Structure formats: C-alpha cells, structure tokens
C-alpha cells in the first residue's frame, strides 16, 4: 500500500470548540495558516496528496473532517448546512488553534463553506483558492454563460435533498453505502476517466460505510430545498471581495460548464481562472501538483514574510 492510501499517514488531532468532537490533521505548525476544506463525497483523505508538500512549502496545513464526515462527530444540533460548517471551522482555527487569519482552499461543498467563512467573519479569510464549487448566481453578471449543470447529473442532488431518509434507508449496509459513494469517483464521471484507481476508490469510500454519517452528509443538500434544514441563512454574495485564485478542472460532469467564467464574475479580485488539463471535479487529487504549486505561488509573499519573522 502506498503512503497516499494509508489512513494513518498523518496524525489526527481532535478538538471540541462547538460541542462535538471535530477531527483534523495539522502539519507544519508555525507556518502560514492554510485551511483545506473538503467537499462531498469526500473527507480529509482527499487532501492526502497536498498536506505534506504544502507543509514543506511553509504552511501550517489544517485539514479537518467537517461535522458528520470521516472521523468527526455528527452535529449535535442536527444541522449539517454551510453556515454550521463555517462556524465550526472558525471556532477550530480561530478559537482553538489561535489563528487570526487564514488562507482557505476548497472545492465542492468546501467552496460554499469557505465563501461563507470569508463573508461571515470579515478579515478572517485572507485569501481563497476555489475550484469546481457551487457559486452564488448573479443574473446580470452571468448573462450568456452556461450556468446549469447537466440535467442528467442532478438526480443525486434532488434525491439527497428531498428524500434523504428514503435514500438512507435503501443504503442499508456498509457495502451498499460504499458502492453508492464509489459511483461519484467512477461511473458518474465527476473525475477525469481513470483518475482514481480501484484502490483509491476503496480508500475514499471507506468512511462513508457509517450509516449515521452518510445520512448526516446529505444535510447540505437538504438545506438547498428546505428552510427547516438551515441553521441560519448562508453568507453567500456576488461580488465577494476576498482575493481569490480560481482553478477549474473542466472534465467535470456535475458542476457548471462555465464555472471558470462564473467564478471570475463572483470574485472581482481574482487570479486566473486557470484550467487544468485532464482534470475533473477532484482537483486536489487529480491535479495535486498543480494545486500545490498554485497555492504556494498565490501565497508567496505571505510565506516570505513568515520566513523573515
């Protein structure tokens, strides 16, 4: 087994600043704080190709499992929406680890979470790196763009958002749950073909064998359809003034076809967008070297300043 497919490759720390145990990896203590926020259906394992290189570049890399994912507990209040995740991460990074500012990286669900974090706590997110993520919609700024994902890719979204209990009941065994999650790494073509070996799919799906956590992970989708699933209104806006590096894996069959142009409209203070050849939804795994290099370059001045201290 290679190191990148070992669950114990990095030491897992735990903290409970919001009344539940949140698991996270932290490498490179003392460097520039860098928060890596996974999406769905992912856990902190999706960052296994990024943590060590980014720590070596001079970052203090913080890669948590969101509430209800991986080694973290299910949220005690029953909410698993974007604002809950954003408040959890602020409590972890600011209150528990003591960082006043952070660079945040995210795709998929992690994208709205870091956008919310940047607007809910002004000044806390110093810079963002965003890829293949939901975005706020602005009719005027996005006129003429392809702003809707392919219709044939949306069935999972509707089912998880409107019939989460029914879907969870159908996925009655650990094996059935893992097979369901495996489709998002393979046959649904979120990733570029061949990006995940069978062994990597096994590694990524293992945490989703837990029925309670898989059910909790549907919470973000439920919040898109039901006000009752929202802990509070999300902080998502266009334009977002946070300096943002935009990357896009175009071999993605689930996100907006014009994600790159849409993101450029959302973030007026942006670098890019940069398109990544032969890369789909899971940029941090499929194009790990490109992401690591881009993050390091985007934050070169911050890293240099930390070295001079």
Long-range contacts (C-beta under 8 A, 24 or more apart in sequence): 1-199, 4-48, 4-49, 5-48, 5-199, 5-200, 5-203, 7-45, 7-203, 7-206, 9-48, 10-48, 10-51, 10-63, 12-71, 14-71, 15-92, 15-96, 17-88, 17-91, 17-92, 17-95, 17-96, 18-87, 18-88, 18-91, 19-76, 20-67, 20-72, 20-73, 20-74, 20-75, 20-76, 21-72, 21-73, 22-64, 22-65, 22-67, 22-72, 22-73, 22-88, 22-92, 23-64, 23-65, 23-70, 23-71, 23-72, 24-62, 24-63, 24-64, 24-65, 24-92, 25-51, 25-61, 25-62, 25-63, 25-64, 26-60, 26-61, 26-62, 26-63, 26-97, 27-51, 27-52, 27-55, 27-60, 27-61, 28-54, 28-55, 28-56, 28-58, 28-59, 28-60, 28-61, 29-60, 30-60, 31-55, 31-58, 31-59, 31-60, 31-61, 31-303, 31-306, 32-58, 32-59, 32-60, 32-103, 32-299, 32-302, 32-303, 32-306, 33-59, 33-60, 33-62, 33-93, 33-97, 33-99, 33-101, 33-102, 33-103, 34-59, 34-60, 34-61, 34-62, 34-102, 34-103, 34-104, 34-105, 34-295, 34-299, 35-62, 35-63, 35-64, 35-89, 35-93, 35-102, 35-103, 35-104, 35-105, 35-114, 36-61, 36-62, 36-63, 36-105, 36-106, 36-110, 36-284, 37-64, 37-66, 37-85, 37-89, 37-104, 37-105, 37-106, 37-109, 37-110, 37-113, 37-114, 38-63, 38-65, 38-66, 38-69, 38-106, 38-108, 38-109, 38-110, 39-106, 39-107, 39-108, 39-109, 39-110, 39-111, 39-133, 40-108, 40-109, 40-217, 40-220, 40-221, 41-181, 41-184, 41-204, 41-205, 41-208, 41-217, 42-69, 42-108, 42-110, 42-204, 42-282, 43-69, 43-70, 43-71, 43-204, 43-207, 44-70, 44-71, 45-70, 45-203, 45-204, 45-207, 46-204, 46-282, 46-284, 46-285, 47-284, 48-285, 49-284, 49-285, 49-288, 49-292, 50-284, 50-288, 50-291, 50-292, 53-288, 53-289, 53-292, 54-292, 54-295, 54-296, 57-292, 57-295, 57-296, 57-303, 58-303, 58-306, 58-307, 59-103, 59-295, 59-299, 59-303, 60-99, 62-92, 62-93, 62-97, 62-102, 64-88, 64-89, 64-92, 66-109, 66-113, 67-216, 68-213, 68-216, 68-217, 68-219, 69-207, 69-213, 69-216, 69-217, 70-207, 70-213, 71-207, 74-212, 74-213, 74-216, 75-216, 75-219, 77-231, 79-219, 79-229, 79-230, 79-231, 80-216, 80-217, 80-218, 80-219, 80-220, 80-223, 81-219, 81-220, 81-222, 81-223, 81-229, 81-230, 81-231, 81-234, 82-109, 82-112, 82-113, 82-116, 82-220, 82-223, 82-234, 82-236, 83-116, 83-120, 83-230, 83-231, 83-232, 83-233, 83-234, 83-235, 84-231, 85-109, 85-113, 85-116, 85-220, 86-113, 86-114, 86-116, 86-117, 86-120, 86-121, 86-235, 87-120, 89-113, 89-117, 90-117, 90-120, 90-121, 90-124, 94-121, 94-124, 100-124, 101-125, 101-126, 102-126, 103-127, 103-128, 103-129, 103-295, 103-299, 103-302, 104-128, 104-129, 105-129, 105-130, 105-284, 105-291, 105-295, 106-130, 106-131, 106-133, 107-131, 107-132, 107-133, 107-281, 107-282, 107-283, 107-284, 108-132, 108-133, 108-134, 108-281, 109-134, 109-220, 111-135, 112-234, 112-236, 115-235, 115-236, 115-240, 115-242, 116-234, 116-235, 116-236, 118-240, 118-242, 119-235, 119-236, 119-237, 119-240, 119-242, 120-235, 125-242, 126-243, 126-302, 127-242, 127-243, 127-244, 127-245, 127-298, 127-299, 127-302, 128-242, 128-243, 128-244, 128-245, 128-267, 129-244, 129-245, 129-247, 129-291, 129-294, 129-295, 129-298, 130-244, 130-245, 130-246, 130-247, 130-263, 130-267, 131-246, 131-247, 131-248, 131-249, 131-283, 131-284, 131-291, 132-248, 132-249, 132-252, 132-255, 132-259, 132-280, 132-281, 132-282, 132-283, 133-255, 133-259, 133-263, 134-255, 135-238, 135-256, 135-259, 135-262, 135-263, 135-266, 136-236, 136-237, 136-238, 136-240, 136-266, 137-238, 138-238, 138-265, 138-266, 141-238, 141-239, 141-265, 141-266, 142-258, 142-261, 142-262, 142-265, 145-256, 145-258, 145-261, 145-262, 145-265, 146-256, 146-257, 146-258, 147-256, 147-258, 147-262, 148-256, 149-254, 149-255, 149-256, 149-257, 150-253, 150-254, 150-257, 153-188, 153-253, 153-254, 156-184, 156-188, 157-221, 157-224, 160-218, 160-221, 160-222, 161-218, 161-221, 161-222, 161-224, 161-225, 161-226, 162-222, 162-225, 164-215, 164-218, 164-219, 164-221, 164-222, 165-215, 167-218, 168-211, 168-214, 168-215, 168-218, 171-211, 171-214, 172-211, 174-209, 174-210, 174-211, 175-209, 177-208, 177-209, 177-210, 177-211, 177-214, 178-205, 178-206, 178-208, 178-209, 180-208, 181-205, 181-208, 181-214, 185-282, 188-253, 188-254, 189-251, 189-253, 189-280, 190-252, 190-253, 190-254, 190-280, 190-281, 190-282, 191-251, 191-280, 191-281, 191-282, 191-285, 191-286, 192-249, 192-251, 192-278, 192-279, 192-280, 192-286, 193-251, 195-279, 195-280, 195-282, 195-285, 195-286, 196-282, 196-285, 200-285, 238-265, 238-266, 239-265, 239-266, 239-267, 239-268, 240-266, 240-267, 241-268, 241-269, 242-267, 242-269, 243-267, 243-269, 243-270, 243-271, 244-269, 244-270, 244-271, 245-270, 245-271, 245-272, 245-274, 245-294, 245-295, 245-298, 246-270, 246-271, 246-272, 246-273, 246-274, 247-272, 247-273, 247-274, 247-275, 247-276, 247-283, 247-287, 247-290, 247-291, 247-294, 248-272, 248-273, 248-274, 248-275, 248-276, 249-275, 249-276, 249-279, 249-280, 249-281, 249-282, 249-283, 249-286, 249-287, 250-275, 250-276, 250-279, 250-280, 251-278, 251-279, 251-280, 252-280, 252-281, 253-280, 254-281, 255-281, 271-298
